[in-house]
Amino acid sequence: MKRVLIVVLALLLIIAGGLAGNAFRNARMLAEGASYRFSTTVNPAASASATPAGGSSPSASTGAGNSATIDVSYEAVIAHVDKSTVAQVTNQTTGQGWQAHIARSSGSGYTLTAPDMPSFTIKQSANPFGSASLSTSADEIAAKDKSLQAQHPATSAPSAPASPSQGPTAAPSPSSVARTQILSASPLLANGQLDPGVTVRSGDPSAASALECTTSGSILESFDCSPALVTGAEACWLEPSTGAGSVNILCVDAQPRTFIRYKNVAVATGGSASGSEPIWIETDDGSQYRAKADGALDISSDNYSPIFLCAAGPCRQSGDNVLWSPTDASPHIDTSQGTWRVLVGTVTSEAPAVKRSEAVTKAWVTSGA
């Protein structure tokens, strides 16, 4: 009888230990800052194609021989907002990000969902010592991630080359682009708290001691630091105080809604707030660009040089940047109409710039959005 009781007690302890272990692992899955990545190959052009009459929508092919296939990666970072747990999902190929709702799914996992965006699953490993992983299907991505379809449209008609002298104020060809959407570049909400929808990564600790920053004193106002940060832009914001006595700043990174945190920075007060300036822009083809700060790049023989650098999207394949010349009477961004326009193209020092006028669909500005 004693042996039976010992066996039963051992089994109960094993079961209780397993349940406690699973509860601990599940808690770690949704811990603040927990990060998960997923990569696959998709064919967004196939999903964007028209559905044949009487037939079903073509599925996303991942065949290696299909030139429309692309490699895509996502990252999901857990955040706790107002007693709710959410996930900030970022398409690391295009730079697009969104906030996903987290719900318990069947089995040992959670689903991440957002309207009109791909759904993901965070699932615990069957190995008790393994890590949880992020997953979804290539078809789910191809059908719902429109930023990938912008890179590989289903059909494209060849367009006539732009005139080398064409400027942003030249009469544009008919476009389906609506008014440029003006968005806030700030990582802070109106209440001064960090926006859970932004991505923050750690900066080089040694760089912080070399920065000289002056702020107007308002936590919501952007300010400049010198020398120009290696990220290519100088706009920064004070991070909400943690009460630790140190000053941390958040400075814009290459891709929209991403920031670098520099810790223990000496920030002087008494300066003036910087004006409202576009930090990131997105053009009609889905390309994203970030404002260029100091640093030499090629200047064309007719004096054009990049003023916004490619950050994500089709411009990576074409080598395009947003161009401007101080000798051009046009502004570097033509904001005279509801739809902003810029010159996009390439430069070499030996020849005139190759450029074309493109519509700006989105612009992230430092203030006033």
C-alpha positions in Angstrom: 0.0 0.0 0.0 2.8 2.4 0.9 4.4 1.7 -2.5 1.1 2.6 -4.3 0.9 5.8 -2.3 4.5 6.7 -3.1 3.9 6.1 -6.8 0.7 8.2 -6.8 2.4 11.0 -4.9 5.3 10.9 -7.3 3.0 11.1 -10.3 1.1 14.0 -8.7 4.4 15.9 -8.1 5.4 15.3 -11.7 2.1 16.6 -13.0 2.2 19.6 -10.7 5.7 20.3 -11.7 4.8 20.0 -15.4 1.8 22.4 -15.0 3.9 24.9 -13.0 6.7 24.7 -15.6 4.2 25.3 -18.5 2.7 28.2 -16.6 6.1 29.7 -16.2 7.0 29.2 -19.8 3.7 30.7 -20.9 4.3 33.7 -18.7 7.7 34.2 -20.3 6.1 34.0 -23.7 4.3 37.3 -23.1 6.9 39.0 -20.9 7.5 42.7 -21.6 10.0 43.0 -24.4 10.0 39.3 -25.5 10.9 39.2 -29.2 10.1 36.6 -31.8 11.2 36.5 -35.5 9.8 34.7 -38.5 11.2 34.4 -42.1 9.9 32.9 -45.3 9.7 33.3 -49.0 6.5 34.6 -50.6 5.1 35.6 -54.0 3.0 38.7 -53.4 2.4 39.3 -57.1 0.5 36.0 -57.4 -1.9 37.1 -54.6 -2.4 40.5 -56.1 -3.4 39.1 -59.5 -7.0 39.2 -60.5 -9.0 36.1 -59.6 -10.0 34.2 -62.8 -13.7 34.1 -63.6 -15.3 31.0 -61.9 -11.9 30.1 -60.4 -10.1 30.5 -57.1 -7.5 33.0 -56.2 -4.0 31.9 -57.0 -2.0 30.9 -54.0 1.4 32.3 -53.2 4.1 30.3 -54.9 7.4 29.8 -53.3 9.1 28.2 -56.2 12.7 29.1 -56.4 12.4 29.7 -60.2 9.7 32.3 -59.8 11.3 35.8 -60.2 8.4 37.4 -58.2 9.3 35.6 -55.0 11.0 37.5 -52.2 12.4 36.7 -48.8 10.5 38.5 -46.0 11.2 38.7 -42.3 8.9 39.8 -39.4 9.6 40.6 -35.7 7.0 40.6 -33.0 7.8 42.4 -29.7 5.5 42.0 -26.6 4.4 45.2 -24.9 2.1 45.9 -21.9 -0.2 48.8 -22.5 -2.9 49.9 -20.0 -3.1 46.5 -18.4 -3.4 44.9 -21.8 -0.8 42.8 -23.6 -0.2 43.6 -27.2 2.5 42.8 -29.9 4.2 45.3 -32.1 4.8 43.5 -35.4 7.3 44.8 -37.9 7.8 43.7 -41.5 11.6 44.1 -41.5 11.7 43.9 -45.3 9.5 46.9 -45.9 9.7 48.6 -42.5 5.9 48.6 -42.1 4.7 48.1 -38.5 1.4 47.6 -36.7 0.0 46.6 -33.3 -1.6 43.2 -33.0 -4.1 41.8 -30.5 -3.1 38.8 -28.5 -5.5 35.9 -27.8 -5.0 32.5 -26.3 -5.2 29.8 -29.0 -5.8 26.1 -28.8 -2.7 24.2 -27.7 0.3 25.9 -26.1 0.3 29.2 -27.9 -1.2 32.6 -28.7 -2.5 34.2 -31.9 -1.5 37.8 -33.0 -4.2 39.4 -35.1 -4.9 42.9 -36.5 -7.4 44.1 -39.1 -6.3 43.6 -42.7 -2.9 42.3 -41.6 -1.3 38.8 -41.5 -2.1 36.7 -38.4 0.8 35.0 -36.5 1.0 32.4 -33.9 3.5 32.3 -30.9 3.7 28.6 -30.0 5.6 27.0 -27.2 8.2 24.3 -28.1 7.4 20.7 -27.3 10.8 20.6 -25.7 10.4 21.8 -22.1 13.8 23.5 -22.5 13.1 25.0 -25.9 12.0 28.5 -26.8 8.7 29.6 -28.2 8.6 30.5 -31.9 6.6 32.8 -34.3 4.9 31.3 -37.3 2.4 31.9 -40.1 1.8 30.7 -43.6 3.2 32.2 -46.9 -0.3 32.4 -48.3 -1.4 34.4 -45.2 1.4 36.9 -45.8 0.9 37.1 -49.6 -2.8 37.7 -49.2 -2.7 40.4 -46.5 0.6 42.2 -46.5 0.0 44.9 -49.1 3.4 46.5 -48.6 4.9 43.4 -50.3 2.5 43.7 -53.2 3.8 47.3 -53.7 7.2 45.8 -54.2 6.0 43.2 -56.7 2.8 44.4 -58.4 0.8 41.8 -60.4 1.1 43.7 -63.6 3.2 46.7 -64.6 3.2 48.6 -67.8 6.5 50.2 -68.9 6.5 54.0 -68.4 8.2 56.6 -70.5 11.5 57.8 -69.0 11.3 61.2 -67.2 12.9 64.2 -68.7 16.3 64.9 -67.0 15.1 68.5 -66.3 11.8 67.5 -64.7 11.4 68.9 -61.2 9.0 68.2 -58.4 6.8 71.2 -59.4 6.4 70.0 -63.0 2.9 69.0 -63.9 2.5 65.4 -62.7 0.9 62.7 -64.8 -2.5 61.5 -63.6 -2.2 59.6 -60.3 -4.5 57.6 -58.1 -2.6 58.8 -55.0 -4.8 60.6 -52.5 -3.7 63.5 -50.4 -0.4 62.9 -48.7 -1.0 61.4 -45.2 0.8 63.5 -42.6 1.8 61.4 -39.6 3.6 62.1 -36.3 7.2 61.1 -36.2 7.3 61.4 -32.4 7.8 58.2 -30.3 5.6 59.8 -27.5 1.8 59.9 -27.1 0.0 63.1 -26.2 0.2 62.2 -22.5 4.0 62.1 -22.8 4.3 58.3 -22.4 6.2 56.1 -24.8 4.0 54.9 -27.8 3.8 51.1 -27.6 3.5 51.1 -31.4 7.1 52.2 -32.0 10.2 50.0 -32.1 13.1 51.0 -29.9 16.6 49.5 -30.0 19.7 50.2 -27.9 22.3 52.6 -29.1 26.1 52.6 -28.7 26.8 53.5 -25.0 30.0 55.3 -26.1 28.1 57.5 -28.5 25.9 59.0 -25.8 28.8 60.7 -24.1 29.8 62.4 -27.3 26.4 63.9 -28.1 25.6 67.5 -27.3 21.8 68.0 -27.1 19.8 71.1 -26.3 16.0 71.0 -25.7 13.3 73.5 -25.2 12.4 71.7 -22.0 9.1 70.2 -23.4 9.2 66.4 -23.4 6.9 66.4 -26.5 9.1 68.6 -28.6 11.8 67.2 -30.8 15.3 68.6 -30.5 18.7 68.4 -32.3 21.9 66.8 -31.2 25.4 67.3 -32.6 27.4 65.9 -34.1 25.0 64.3 -36.5 24.1 60.8 -35.4 25.2 57.9 -37.4 21.6 57.0 -38.0 21.5 59.8 -40.5 19.1 62.1 -38.7 19.3 64.3 -35.6 15.8 64.6 -34.3 15.5 63.2 -30.8 13.0 63.3 -27.9 13.4 63.0 -24.2 12.3 59.6 -22.9 9.8 59.6 -20.1 11.7 59.6 -16.8 12.0 56.3 -14.9 13.0 58.0 -11.7 16.5 56.7 -11.9 18.1 60.1 -12.2 19.5 59.6 -15.7 18.4 61.2 -19.0 17.7 58.9 -21.9 16.8 60.2 -25.4 15.1 58.5 -28.3 16.5 59.4 -31.7 15.0 58.5 -35.1 16.4 55.4 -36.8 16.5 54.6 -40.5 13.0 53.1 -40.9 9.7 54.8 -40.0 8.5 54.4 -36.4 11.9 53.1 -35.2 14.1 54.8 -32.7 17.5 54.3 -31.0 17.7 54.8 -27.2 20.8 56.6 -25.9 21.2 56.3 -22.1 22.7 58.8 -19.7 22.9 61.7 -22.1 23.7 65.3 -21.0 20.9 67.4 -22.3 20.9 71.2 -21.8 17.7 73.2 -21.6 16.9 76.6 -22.8 17.0 75.9 -26.6 14.2 76.4 -29.0 12.1 73.6 -30.4 13.0 72.4 -33.8 10.5 73.1 -36.6 8.2 70.7 -38.2 10.3 68.7 -40.6 9.7 65.4 -42.5 11.9 62.7 -41.1 10.6 59.8 -43.1 8.6 59.7 -46.3 7.0 56.9 -48.4 6.4 57.2 -52.1 3.7 55.7 -54.3 5.6 52.5 -55.1 6.1 51.7 -51.4 9.6 52.9 -51.1 10.5 54.5 -47.8 13.2 57.1 -47.3 14.8 58.8 -44.2 16.1 62.3 -44.0 19.9 62.5 -44.6 21.9 64.6 -42.1 25.6 65.4 -42.6 27.9 63.2 -44.6 29.2 63.3 -48.2 27.7 61.3 -51.0 28.0 61.5 -54.8 26.9 64.8 -56.4 25.9 64.6 -60.0 27.5 66.8 -62.7 24.4 69.0 -62.6 24.7 69.4 -58.8 22.0 67.0 -57.6 22.6 64.9 -54.5 20.5 62.7 -52.1 18.6 64.5 -49.4 16.5 61.5 -48.3 18.2 58.0 -48.4 16.5 54.7 -49.2 15.4 52.9 -46.0 13.2 50.1 -47.3 11.1 48.9 -50.2 11.7 48.9 -54.0 14.4 51.6 -53.8 16.7 49.0 -52.3 16.8 47.2 -55.6 16.9 50.3 -57.8 19.5 52.2 -55.8 17.2 55.3 -55.8 17.3 58.1 -53.3 15.3 61.4 -53.1 17.4 64.0 -54.9 17.6 67.8 -54.7 19.9 70.5 -55.9 20.5 73.9 -54.1 20.6 75.5 -57.6 17.1 74.2 -58.3 14.4 76.7 -57.7 12.0 74.0 -56.5 11.9 72.9 -52.9 13.2 69.4 -52.0 9.6 68.4 -51.2 6.9 70.1 -53.2 4.1 70.6 -50.7 2.1 73.1 -52.8 -0.6 70.5 -53.5 -2.5 68.1 -51.4 -0.3 65.3 -52.8 3.3 66.1 -52.1 5.9 65.2 -54.7 9.7 64.6 -54.7 12.4 63.8 -57.2 13.6 60.2 -57.0 16.6 58.7 -58.8 20.3 58.0 -58.9 23.4 60.2 -59.1 27.0 59.6 -60.2 29.7 62.3 -60.1 30.4 61.9 -63.9 26.9 62.5 -65.3 23.7 64.5 -64.9 21.2 63.0 -62.4 18.7 60.4 -63.6 15.5 61.4 -61.8 11.7 61.3 -62.0 8.9 62.9 -60.1 7.0 60.7 -57.6 4.0 61.2 -55.3 4.5 61.1 -51.6 1.8 58.9 -49.9 3.0 59.3 -46.3 5.2 61.8 -44.5 6.2 61.5 -40.8 6.9 65.0 -39.4 8.5 66.0 -36.1 5.6 68.1 -35.0 2.2 69.4 -36.2 0.8 66.2 -37.6 
